[in-house]
Amino acid sequence: MHFTKMHGLGNDYLYVYGTVPENIAQLSRKLSRRHFGAGSDGMIYISPSDIADFQMRVFNADGSEAKMCGNGIRCVGKYVYDKGYTDKTHLKIETLSGIRYLDLQLVGGKVKTAAVQMGTAMPEQERTLVLDGAHICYTPVSVGNPHAVVFVDDAETVPLTELGPKIERHKAFPDGVNAEFVQVLSENELRMRVWERGSGITMACGTGACASAMAAVAKGYCDYNIPIYVRLDGGTLQIVIAPDNTVTMTGPAETVYEGEVSI
């Protein structure tokens, strides 16, 4: 099997063009291992689509399937353009969360960054979780996948490895949840760290950045129609929330290397 390792702000996946194999859960777990496999946050399969230009399917490092990946979809755009599967710079991508739209930006004939129309973010009223006797306030936000956005005073000191898995597997979330810990730096700048459902700590999470920006707007920390810069461990994403809660995300996409593995 030929694969291409790519990343968006350090959120890395192994990309394959073709049919998803029956043993995908086992394969994703095996190849995603950092020291015993290729090392990644999971695998993304790309294939033709009957309703869009291409289809993407996302498999986490634990073998579970995700509905959407914001960093991953930018790399899908780079993959299909740079490898000659399309000459279009405006693409429709089919995901389990619906159709998403990409605008590819080129440098030297290769895709460098991409803007993604992420659909509508759906925030809910703030809720409270009880973890080991402590009360944690969070804002639920759906961006095609579920997020629990927790605003904190200092994102750098959050015990991510302790709180992340407890929130992900809390009984309030029967199917699990992505947990974001967000510090408001200014009216258009956030610092975010993330525990991703099915993958654990990642360098970046595109849908998590969108959810965090939406929660910040809903709580009055940030404004509509103003670029919000979300600072992640792997770099910065630009998020714009329209008054109807539709979200546009812009960020880079990079190729790391090509590889082959026997499966």
C-alpha positions in Angstrom: 0.0 0.0 0.0 1.3 3.4 -1.0 0.6 6.3 1.4 1.5 9.9 1.8 2.1 11.4 5.2 0.7 14.9 5.4 -0.1 17.4 8.2 -2.0 20.5 8.9 -0.2 22.4 11.8 1.2 19.1 13.0 -2.1 17.2 12.9 -0.8 14.4 10.8 -2.4 11.6 8.9 -1.5 8.9 6.4 -3.4 9.6 3.1 -4.3 6.8 0.7 -6.2 7.1 -2.6 -8.5 4.1 -3.1 -11.0 1.8 -1.5 -11.2 1.5 2.3 -10.0 -2.0 3.3 -12.1 -4.2 5.5 -9.4 -4.3 8.2 -9.1 -0.5 8.3 -9.5 -0.3 12.1 -6.6 -2.7 12.7 -4.5 -1.0 9.9 -5.0 2.5 11.4 -4.1 1.4 14.9 -1.0 -0.4 13.5 0.4 2.3 11.2 -0.5 5.2 13.5 1.8 4.0 16.4 4.5 6.7 16.9 7.4 4.4 17.5 6.3 1.1 15.9 4.4 2.3 12.8 4.6 5.3 10.4 3.3 7.5 13.3 0.2 9.6 12.8 -3.1 10.8 14.3 -4.8 8.3 12.0 -5.5 7.6 8.3 -7.5 9.4 5.7 -8.8 7.6 2.6 -9.7 9.6 -0.6 -11.9 8.3 -3.4 -14.2 9.5 -6.2 -17.7 10.7 -5.2 -21.1 10.6 -6.9 -22.2 13.8 -5.2 -18.9 15.8 -4.9 -15.5 16.0 -6.5 -14.0 13.6 -4.0 -14.9 11.7 -0.8 -12.8 11.6 2.4 -13.1 9.1 5.2 -11.2 9.7 8.5 -10.0 6.9 10.8 -8.5 7.8 14.2 -5.4 6.3 15.7 -7.6 4.0 17.8 -9.3 2.7 14.7 -12.6 4.5 15.2 -14.1 6.6 12.3 -14.5 10.3 12.6 -17.1 12.3 10.7 -14.9 15.2 9.8 -11.4 16.6 10.2 -10.7 20.3 9.5 -6.9 19.9 9.2 -7.3 16.7 7.2 -9.6 18.1 4.6 -7.1 20.9 3.7 -4.5 18.2 3.1 -7.1 16.3 1.0 -7.2 19.3 -1.3 -3.5 19.5 -1.5 -3.2 15.7 -2.2 -5.7 15.6 -5.1 -4.4 18.8 -6.7 -0.6 18.3 -6.3 -0.9 14.7 -7.5 -2.9 15.6 -10.6 -6.3 14.1 -9.7 -7.9 17.5 -10.4 -6.9 20.8 -11.9 -9.7 22.6 -10.0 -8.9 25.0 -7.1 -12.5 25.1 -5.9 -13.5 21.7 -4.7 -16.5 19.9 -3.1 -15.5 17.2 -0.7 -18.0 14.6 0.6 -17.6 13.8 4.3 -19.8 12.0 6.8 -20.7 15.4 8.1 -21.9 16.5 4.6 -20.4 18.4 1.7 -17.5 20.8 2.5 -16.1 23.4 0.1 -12.4 24.1 -0.4 -10.7 27.1 -2.0 -7.1 26.1 -2.7 -4.3 28.7 -2.7 -1.2 27.9 -4.8 2.4 28.9 -4.5 4.7 27.7 -7.3 2.0 25.5 -8.7 1.5 23.6 -5.5 -1.2 24.0 -2.8 0.2 25.9 0.2 -3.0 26.8 2.1 -6.7 26.2 1.8 -9.9 27.9 3.0 -12.6 25.5 4.0 -16.3 26.3 4.3 -17.0 24.2 7.4 -20.8 24.5 7.5 -22.8 25.7 10.5 -21.5 25.5 14.0 -24.2 24.8 16.6 -23.4 26.1 20.1 -25.6 25.2 23.1 -26.0 26.7 26.5 -23.1 26.3 28.9 -23.2 23.1 31.0 -21.3 21.7 34.0 -19.5 18.4 34.3 -18.5 16.8 37.7 -15.1 15.2 37.5 -13.7 13.7 40.7 -15.8 16.1 42.7 -14.7 19.2 40.7 -17.2 21.2 38.6 -16.1 22.0 35.1 -18.1 24.4 33.0 -18.1 23.8 29.2 -19.9 25.0 26.1 -21.1 22.2 23.8 -20.6 22.9 20.1 -21.2 20.7 17.1 -19.2 21.3 13.9 -20.4 18.0 12.4 -18.7 16.3 15.3 -19.1 17.0 19.0 -16.9 19.4 21.1 -16.8 20.4 24.7 -15.1 23.8 24.9 -13.7 24.7 28.3 -12.5 28.3 28.9 -9.5 28.5 31.2 -7.2 31.2 32.6 -4.0 29.6 31.3 -4.1 26.9 28.6 -0.4 26.1 29.1 -0.9 24.7 32.6 -4.0 22.6 31.9 -3.4 18.9 32.9 -4.4 17.8 29.4 -3.5 14.1 29.8 -5.5 13.9 33.0 -8.6 15.9 32.1 -8.8 15.1 28.4 -9.6 11.4 28.6 -12.0 11.9 31.5 -14.0 14.4 29.6 -13.9 12.3 26.4 -15.3 9.3 28.1 -17.7 11.0 30.6 -21.2 9.6 30.8 -22.5 12.8 29.5 -21.0 11.9 26.1 -22.1 8.3 25.2 -20.2 8.5 21.9 -17.3 10.4 23.3 -16.3 14.1 22.7 -13.4 16.3 21.6 -12.2 18.4 24.5 -10.8 21.9 23.9 -9.2 24.1 26.6 -9.2 27.7 25.5 -7.6 30.8 26.9 -8.9 34.2 25.6 -5.9 36.3 24.6 -7.7 39.2 23.0 -11.0 40.0 21.2 -9.7 38.2 18.1 -7.1 35.8 19.5 -7.4 32.5 21.3 -4.9 29.9 22.7 -6.3 26.4 22.4 -5.1 22.9 23.4 -7.0 19.8 22.5 -7.7 16.2 23.5 -9.2 14.6 20.3 -11.7 11.9 20.6 -10.0 8.7 19.4 -6.5 10.2 19.1 -5.6 11.9 22.4 -3.4 15.0 22.4 -2.8 16.4 18.9 -0.8 19.3 17.7 -3.9 20.9 16.2 -7.6 20.3 15.6 -9.4 22.2 12.8 -12.9 21.4 13.9 -11.9 22.1 17.5 -10.6 25.5 16.5 -13.9 26.3 14.8 -15.8 25.1 17.8 -13.6 27.2 20.1 -14.1 30.3 18.0 -17.9 29.7 17.9 -18.0 29.3 21.7 -16.0 32.5 22.1 -18.4 34.4 19.9 -21.4 32.9 21.7 -20.0 34.0 25.1 -19.2 37.5 23.8 -15.4 37.1 23.9 -15.0 37.5 20.1 -17.2 39.0 17.4 -18.9 37.8 14.2 -17.3 38.6 10.8 -13.9 39.3 12.3 -10.9 36.9 11.7 -10.2 35.0 15.0 -6.7 33.6 15.2 -6.6 30.3 17.1 -3.1 29.6 18.4 -2.5 25.8 18.6 0.5 23.7 19.6 1.3 23.3 15.9 0.6 26.8 14.6 -2.3 29.2 13.9 -5.6 28.8 12.2 -7.8 31.7 11.0 -11.5 31.3 11.7 -14.3 33.6 10.7 -17.8 33.1 12.1 -20.6 34.7 10.0 -23.8 36.0 11.7 -25.7 32.8 10.7 -23.0 30.8 12.5 -21.4 29.4 9.3 -17.7 29.0 9.7 -14.7 29.5 7.3 -11.3 28.1 8.3 -8.0 29.0 6.6 -4.7 27.2 7.2 -1.7 25.4 5.7 -1.4 21.9 4.3 2.0 20.2 4.1 3.4 16.9 2.6 5.9 15.1 4.8 6.9 12.1 2.8 5.7 9.2 0.6 5.9 5.6 1.9 4.9 2.0 1.1 4.0 -0.7 3.5 3.0 -4.4 3.2 -0.5 -5.0 4.5 
